[in-house]
Amino acid sequence: MIVRIEEGSGCIDLAAGNTQLTVLYEITGGTGRFNGASGDLTMKATFTPVFRNPSTNAPLLLTLAGEFEGTILGAALE
């Protein structure tokens, strides 16, 4: 599937220690069963630091948890 990012945003929540992300994608085709497919997807996710650099406190390892929602048109069923 060929997917293009249309736009996105993030909000850093210092109190919770994470970042909320929203990214909008456009499906513009693909190969195999996605040949000629189209549609839109929205990803809503949360980045959370798991491990930080002890000397700088910068995140070294992050988790990403979230979900995609949207519609894919024209994809063949297998």
Backbone hydrogen bonds, N-H to C=O, Kabsch-Sander energy under -0.5 kcal/mol:
donor,donor_aa,acceptor,acceptor_aa,energy
2,I,29,G,-3.1
3,V,1,M,-0.6
4,R,26,E,-2.9
6,E,24,L,-3.0
7,E,24,L,-1.3
9,S,22,T,-2.5
11,C,20,Q,-2.4
13,D,11,C,-0.5
13,D,18,N,-3.0
14,L,12,I,-0.8
17,G,13,D,-2.0
18,N,13,D,-1.5
19,T,47,F,-2.3
20,Q,11,C,-2.5
21,L,45,A,-3.2
22,T,9,S,-2.5
23,V,43,M,-2.4
24,L,7,E,-3.2
25,Y,41,L,-3.1
26,E,4,R,-3.0
27,I,39,G,-2.9
28,T,2,I,-2.7
28,T,26,E,-0.5
34,F,31,T,-2.0
35,N,32,G,-1.9
37,A,34,F,-2.3
38,S,73,L,-2.3
39,G,27,I,-1.1
40,D,71,T,-1.1
41,L,25,Y,-2.0
42,T,69,E,-2.8
43,M,23,V,-3.0
44,K,42,T,-0.5
44,K,67,E,-2.3
45,A,21,L,-2.1
46,T,65,A,-2.5
47,F,19,T,-2.7
48,T,63,T,-2.1
50,V,61,L,-3.3
51,F,61,L,-1.4
53,N,58,A,-3.0
57,N,53,N,-3.0
60,L,51,F,-3.1
61,L,51,F,-1.8
63,T,48,T,-2.5
65,A,46,T,-1.8
67,E,44,K,-2.3
69,E,42,T,-2.0
71,T,40,D,-1.9
73,L,38,S,-3.9
73,L,71,T,-0.5
76,A,33,R,-2.5
